[in-house]
Every structure is written in structure tokens, then in C-alpha cells.
């Protein structure tokens, strides 16, 4: 839809501006089942979720994934957070819940915060 096209356009423009060697892969919204399948095949999956561990607690994992050239799958959910069933399904597939602070964030803000934090921690 229009929202996904906008996200892809912004990611491309930001990547060019920052001289990134690899562009961000912004994907359209997915079902929880589709995310679980993607999580099961990804080396590191960080899931923005209320009550998760602070992002800095994953700094070694983030650095290791980047050094190995692996992708990091960042998942942000619906405004209002994931349901307990969704969290259980994604966690069982290997996703690691990451807290993004005490405030409730818009999806776009949560994605930017998670990405920016990972970039800082990757070094």
C-alpha cells in the first residue's frame, strides 16, 4: 500500500544520504505466523515489546551478527503491543523481546528507535 511505498522510499533516500553500503529491506506488514517463520530462519531477531530486556543487553549479539555478515531481523508490532499469544509464538521461533522504554510509541517511531539503537551498538 501507500504506507509501505513511503517507508521503502524513505529507507532508500536515507541509505543514499548516509552512504550505506547495504540498503534497508523494508517489508510490508506480515502476519504473526509469517514473522514466526522468518524468525526461525534468522540468526538474530529483536522484537520491540513492552517489558522486554533493554536493547543494550543484546549488544554482544548485535556486534557478533554484524561481524559475521548476518542480517538482524527487527520486528515492531501493532500500536498497543503484541498479544500474549503473539509474543509466545514469536519467542518460540527465536525472537528476543526488547523493551523500548516506558512510553508507548508509534510503529514508525519504535522502528526508528530499534534500528538506531542497533546501529549504535554494532559500532
MDAnalysis code that builds the backbone (N, CA, C; Angstrom):
import MDAnalysis as mda
import numpy as np

u = mda.Universe.empty(369, n_residues=123, atom_resindex=np.repeat(np.arange(123), 3), trajectory=True)
u.add_TopologyAttr("name", ["N", "CA", "C"] * 123)
u.add_TopologyAttr("resid", np.arange(1, 124))
u.add_TopologyAttr("resname", ["UNK", "UNK", "UNK", "UNK", "UNK", "UNK", "UNK", "UNK", "UNK", "UNK", "UNK", "UNK", "UNK", "UNK", "UNK", "UNK", "UNK", "UNK", "UNK", "UNK", "UNK", "UNK", "UNK", "UNK", "UNK", "UNK", "UNK", "UNK", "UNK", "UNK", "UNK", "UNK", "UNK", "UNK", "UNK", "UNK", "UNK", "UNK", "UNK", "UNK", "UNK", "UNK", "UNK", "UNK", "UNK", "UNK", "UNK", "UNK", "UNK", "UNK", "UNK", "UNK", "UNK", "UNK", "UNK", "UNK", "UNK", "UNK", "UNK", "UNK", "UNK", "UNK", "UNK", "UNK", "UNK", "UNK", "UNK", "UNK", "UNK", "UNK", "UNK", "UNK", "UNK", "UNK", "UNK", "UNK", "UNK", "UNK", "UNK", "UNK", "UNK", "UNK", "UNK", "UNK", "UNK", "UNK", "UNK", "UNK", "UNK", "UNK", "UNK", "UNK", "UNK", "UNK", "UNK", "UNK", "UNK", "UNK", "UNK", "UNK", "UNK", "UNK", "UNK", "UNK", "UNK", "UNK", "UNK", "UNK", "UNK", "UNK", "UNK", "UNK", "UNK", "UNK", "UNK", "UNK", "UNK", "UNK", "UNK", "UNK", "UNK", "UNK", "UNK"])
u.atoms.positions = np.array([
    [0.808, -1.186, 0.000],
    [0.000, 0.000, 0.000],
    [0.856, 1.257, 0.000],
    [0.216, 2.367, 0.170],
    [0.914, 3.650, 0.163],
    [1.903, 3.774, 1.312],
    [1.533, 3.235, 2.456],
    [2.412, 3.334, 3.631],
    [3.729, 2.592, 3.390],
    [3.649, 1.372, 2.852],
    [4.852, 0.590, 2.594],
    [5.721, 1.256, 1.527],
    [5.080, 1.809, 0.504],
    [5.826, 2.507, -0.541],
    [6.572, 3.696, 0.052],
    [5.912, 4.417, 0.941],
    [6.556, 5.564, 1.603],
    [7.750, 5.102, 2.433],
    [7.582, 4.012, 3.205],
    [8.679, 3.501, 4.033],
    [9.862, 3.104, 3.164],
    [9.600, 2.422, 2.051],
    [10.676, 1.996, 1.166],
    [11.387, 3.203, 0.558],
    [10.617, 4.220, 0.166],
    [11.198, 5.431, -0.410],
    [12.072, 6.146, 0.618],
    [11.594, 6.243, 1.856],
    [12.368, 6.889, 2.913],
    [13.636, 6.104, 3.233],
    [13.539, 4.778, 3.273],
    [14.717, 3.954, 3.561],
    [15.762, 4.110, 2.462],
    [15.325, 4.166, 1.212],
    [16.250, 4.345, 0.101],
    [16.931, 5.707, 0.177],
    [16.145, 6.760, 0.401],
    [16.714, 8.112, 0.490],
    [17.675, 8.226, 1.668],
    [17.298, 7.669, 2.811],
    [18.165, 7.732, 3.994],
    [19.453, 6.949, 3.756],
    [19.347, 5.798, 3.115],
    [20.529, 4.996, 2.826],
    [21.500, 5.718, 1.908],
    [20.967, 6.377, 0.891],
    [21.826, 7.152, -0.019],
    [22.483, 8.315, 0.706],
    [21.695, 9.018, 1.506],
    [22.222, 10.176, 2.234],
    [23.343, 9.767, 3.181],
    [23.196, 8.617, 3.816],
    [24.178, 8.144, 4.804],
    [25.308, 7.339, 4.175],
    [25.262, 7.164, 2.864],
    [26.283, 6.397, 2.143],
    [26.373, 4.955, 2.634],
    [25.233, 4.361, 2.945],
    [25.197, 2.963, 3.398],
    [25.614, 2.037, 2.263],
    [26.391, 1.023, 2.596],
    [26.777, 0.041, 1.586],
    [25.672, -0.986, 1.365],
    [24.804, -1.161, 2.358],
    [23.668, -2.076, 2.246],
    [22.404, -1.297, 2.575],
    [21.434, -1.361, 1.693],
    [20.184, -0.658, 1.943],
    [19.286, -1.467, 2.862],
    [18.451, -0.752, 3.600],
    [17.498, -1.413, 4.487],
    [16.447, -2.145, 3.664],
    [16.037, -3.273, 4.139],
    [14.986, -4.059, 3.496],
    [13.703, -3.825, 4.287],
    [12.900, -2.891, 3.829],
    [11.636, -2.580, 4.495],
    [10.567, -3.440, 3.843],
    [9.927, -4.251, 4.643],
    [8.936, -5.182, 4.111],
    [7.533, -4.763, 4.516],
    [6.548, -5.187, 3.762],
    [5.164, -4.852, 4.128],
    [4.763, -5.575, 5.411],
    [3.704, -5.110, 6.048],
    [3.238, -5.794, 7.261],
    [3.010, -7.283, 6.993],
    [3.295, -8.081, 8.005],
    [3.166, -9.533, 7.881],
    [2.296, -10.063, 9.014],
    [1.747, -11.243, 8.807],
    [1.013, -11.892, 9.885],
    [2.017, -12.398, 10.915],
    [1.548, -12.699, 12.090],
    [2.423, -13.214, 13.133],
    [3.004, -14.566, 12.714],
    [2.226, -15.362, 12.023],
    [2.715, -16.656, 11.561],
    [3.846, -16.473, 10.542],
    [3.707, -15.498, 9.632],
    [4.772, -15.213, 8.665],
    [6.031, -14.723, 9.382],
    [5.850, -13.876, 10.385],
    [7.000, -13.399, 11.160],
    [7.689, -14.541, 11.894],
    [6.908, -15.455, 12.441],
    [7.494, -16.595, 13.162],
    [8.339, -17.442, 12.221],
    [7.869, -17.655, 11.006],
    [8.663, -18.427, 10.027],
    [9.961, -17.687, 9.689],
    [9.872, -16.374, 9.505],
    [11.078, -15.588, 9.211],
    [12.032, -15.602, 10.397],
    [11.491, -15.508, 11.606],
    [12.319, -15.510, 12.813],
    [13.068, -16.828, 12.963],
    [12.410, -17.920, 12.642],
    [13.033, -19.236, 12.802],
    [14.246, -19.409, 11.901],
    [14.307, -18.652, 10.797],
    [15.431, -18.807, 9.871],
    [16.407, -17.631, 9.929],
    [16.258, -16.746, 10.888],
    [17.142, -15.585, 11.011],
    [18.125, -15.779, 12.158],
    [19.375, -15.322, 11.977],
    [20.372, -15.507, 13.029],
    [20.096, -14.703, 14.300],
    [19.485, -13.521, 14.165],
    [19.164, -12.697, 15.328],
    [17.878, -11.942, 15.043],
    [16.910, -12.092, 15.946],
    [15.621, -11.421, 15.803],
    [15.344, -10.641, 17.076],
    [15.204, -9.331, 16.926],
    [14.892, -8.474, 18.061],
    [13.481, -7.953, 17.875],
    [12.677, -8.152, 18.898],
    [11.247, -7.882, 18.863],
    [10.925, -6.758, 19.837],
    [10.569, -5.589, 19.323],
    [10.196, -4.484, 20.194],
    [8.912, -4.820, 20.931],
    [9.005, -4.967, 22.256],
    [7.844, -5.360, 23.047],
    [7.954, -4.800, 24.459],
    [6.839, -4.353, 24.979],
    [6.813, -3.820, 26.343],
    [7.320, -4.876, 27.320],
    [8.147, -4.450, 28.250],
    [8.643, -5.364, 29.273],
    [9.837, -6.193, 28.859],
    [10.304, -6.044, 27.622],
    [11.471, -6.799, 27.177],
    [12.740, -6.254, 27.811],
    [13.819, -7.003, 27.670],
    [15.120, -6.584, 28.204],
    [15.596, -5.334, 27.463],
    [16.394, -4.499, 28.122],
    [16.923, -3.306, 27.444],
    [17.768, -3.700, 26.232],
    [17.729, -2.877, 25.201],
    [18.461, -3.159, 23.977],
    [19.948, -3.362, 24.243],
    [20.514, -2.602, 25.165],
    [21.951, -2.713, 25.433],
    [22.346, -4.112, 25.918],
    [21.411, -4.866, 26.466],
    [21.738, -6.223, 26.922],
    [21.988, -7.173, 25.751],
    [21.667, -6.738, 24.535],
    [21.901, -7.557, 23.342],
    [23.094, -7.062, 22.525],
    [23.897, -6.158, 23.096],
    [24.978, -5.541, 22.325],
    [25.979, -6.568, 21.792],
    [26.353, -7.569, 22.575],
    [27.291, -8.590, 22.093],
    [26.698, -9.374, 20.926],
    [25.408, -9.702, 21.024],
    [24.727, -10.447, 19.953],
    [24.638, -9.610, 18.677],
    [24.373, -8.325, 18.828],
    [24.271, -7.429, 17.675],
    [25.619, -7.315, 16.987],
    [26.676, -7.103, 17.758],
    [28.019, -6.996, 17.181],
    [28.421, -8.293, 16.486],
    [28.139, -9.410, 17.117],
    [28.502, -10.709, 16.527],
    [27.761, -10.936, 15.208],
    [26.478, -10.621, 15.176],
    [25.701, -10.811, 13.946],
    [26.247, -9.933, 12.824],
    [26.602, -8.707, 13.137],
    [27.136, -7.801, 12.118],
    [28.526, -8.247, 11.658],
    [29.366, -8.714, 12.574],
    [30.709, -9.172, 12.201],
    [30.648, -10.405, 11.311],
    [29.662, -11.248, 11.539],
    [29.505, -12.462, 10.741],
    [28.794, -12.181, 9.425],
    [28.411, -10.923, 9.211],
    [27.717, -10.567, 7.970],
    [26.270, -11.002, 7.931],
    [25.744, -11.413, 9.070],
    [24.364, -11.872, 9.117],
    [23.379, -10.726, 9.241],
    [22.181, -10.990, 8.818],
    [21.120, -9.999, 8.945],
    [20.541, -10.040, 10.340],
    [20.058, -8.906, 10.779],
    [19.327, -8.822, 12.032],
    [17.899, -8.460, 11.659],
    [16.964, -9.287, 12.043],
    [15.552, -9.028, 11.776],
    [14.995, -8.225, 12.936],
    [14.533, -7.013, 12.643],
    [13.934, -6.156, 13.655],
    [12.432, -6.166, 13.447],
    [11.706, -6.459, 14.515],
    [10.255, -6.585, 14.419],
    [9.596, -5.609, 15.376],
    [8.729, -4.785, 14.836],
    [7.883, -3.939, 15.677],
    [6.446, -4.299, 15.365],
    [5.642, -4.242, 16.383],
    [4.284, -4.718, 16.221],
    [3.261, -3.623, 16.157],
    [2.058, -4.017, 16.338],
    [0.963, -3.060, 16.260],
    [1.019, -2.079, 17.423],
    [0.454, -0.908, 17.190],
    [0.354, 0.036, 18.301],
    [-0.494, -0.621, 19.376],
    [-0.029, -0.521, 20.603],
    [-0.706, -1.206, 21.695],
    [-0.015, -2.513, 22.054],
    [1.001, -2.896, 21.290],
    [1.852, -4.054, 21.554],
    [1.244, -5.361, 21.052],
    [2.044, -6.394, 21.146],
    [1.633, -7.730, 20.752],
    [0.745, -8.339, 21.829],
    [-0.078, -9.293, 21.443],
    [-0.871, -10.037, 22.426],
    [0.039, -11.074, 23.082],
    [-0.331, -11.596, 24.233],
    [0.480, -12.656, 24.850],
    [0.680, -13.857, 23.926],
    [-0.333, -14.241, 23.166],
    [-0.210, -15.362, 22.231],
    [0.814, -15.045, 21.145],
    [0.778, -13.821, 20.603],
    [1.732, -13.429, 19.570],
    [3.155, -13.430, 20.114],
    [3.338, -12.899, 21.324],
    [4.664, -12.897, 21.944],
    [5.179, -14.318, 22.147],
    [4.304, -15.194, 22.578],
    [4.685, -16.594, 22.802],
    [5.107, -17.260, 21.492],
    [4.334, -17.057, 20.445],
    [4.635, -17.652, 19.141],
    [5.966, -17.137, 18.593],
    [6.179, -15.829, 18.663],
    [7.413, -15.246, 18.136],
    [8.628, -15.623, 18.989],
    [8.454, -15.638, 20.296],
    [9.558, -16.041, 21.179],
    [9.937, -17.494, 20.949],
    [8.952, -18.358, 20.741],
    [9.230, -19.771, 20.475],
    [10.001, -19.949, 19.171],
    [9.840, -18.995, 18.239],
    [10.546, -19.060, 16.956],
    [11.939, -18.428, 17.038],
    [12.300, -17.897, 18.217],
    [13.637, -17.357, 18.388],
    [13.722, -15.852, 18.553],
    [12.603, -15.161, 18.465],
    [12.628, -13.707, 18.640],
    [12.910, -13.372, 20.099],
    [13.688, -12.314, 20.299],
    [14.066, -11.908, 21.652],
    [13.432, -10.553, 21.959],
    [12.508, -10.517, 22.925],
    [11.814, -9.261, 23.243],
    [12.771, -8.196, 23.775],
    [12.630, -6.995, 23.217],
    [13.456, -5.849, 23.583],
    [12.533, -4.722, 24.026],
    [12.770, -4.209, 25.220],
    [11.993, -3.071, 25.701],
    [12.500, -1.787, 25.070],
    [11.588, -0.903, 24.726],
    [11.959, 0.362, 24.091],
    [11.637, 1.556, 24.985],
    [11.591, 1.326, 26.278],
    [11.331, 2.418, 27.210],
    [9.922, 2.373, 27.771],
    [9.632, 3.358, 28.584],
    [8.355, 3.386, 29.298],
    [7.200, 3.975, 28.493],
    [7.510, 4.707, 27.439],
    [6.461, 5.373, 26.670],
    [5.890, 4.458, 25.599],
    [4.623, 4.636, 25.305],
    [4.006, 3.922, 24.185],
    [4.382, 4.672, 22.917],
    [4.928, 3.966, 21.935],
    [5.455, 4.593, 20.716],
    [4.615, 4.231, 19.501],
    [4.603, 5.122, 18.539],
    [4.008, 4.806, 17.244],
    [4.899, 3.762, 16.573],
    [4.331, 3.004, 15.655],
    [5.089, 1.956, 14.972],
    [6.332, 2.532, 14.303],
    [6.175, 3.647, 13.603],
    [7.301, 4.250, 12.891],
    [8.401, 4.666, 13.865],
    [8.022, 5.232, 14.994],
    [8.994, 5.680, 15.991],
    [9.705, 4.486, 16.616],
    [8.962, 3.436, 16.919],
    [9.562, 2.233, 17.503],
    [10.582, 1.619, 16.544],
    [10.253, 1.578, 15.261],
    [11.174, 1.012, 14.274],
    [12.455, 1.833, 14.192],
    [12.310, 3.152, 14.163],
    [13.490, 4.023, 14.099],
    [14.347, 3.895, 15.349],
    [13.714, 3.811, 16.495],
    [14.442, 3.676, 17.752],
    [15.214, 2.356, 17.796],
    [14.571, 1.280, 17.418],
    [15.212, -0.039, 17.425],
    [16.370, -0.087, 16.425],
    [16.161, 0.436, 15.233],
    [17.216, 0.452, 14.223],
    [18.389, 1.322, 14.667],
    [18.092, 2.531, 15.133],
    [19.158, 3.430, 15.573],
    [19.954, 2.853, 16.730],
    [19.265, 2.238, 17.678],
    [19.953, 1.617, 18.808],
    [20.869, 0.494, 18.357],
    [20.408, -0.310, 17.418],
    [21.239, -1.401, 16.893],
    [22.466, -0.857, 16.165],
    [22.293, 0.217, 15.419],
    [23.426, 0.801, 14.701],
    [24.469, 1.320, 15.681],
    [24.042, 1.948, 16.744],
    [24.981, 2.456, 17.761],
    [25.710, 1.296, 18.417],
    [24.983, 0.255, 18.791],
    [25.585, -0.867, 19.490],
    [26.487, -1.716, 18.589],
    [26.194, -1.725, 17.276],
    [27.022, -2.501, 16.349],
    [28.400, -1.881, 16.170],
    [28.496, -0.588, 16.467],
    [29.792, 0.099, 16.392],
    [30.189, 0.574, 15.053],
])
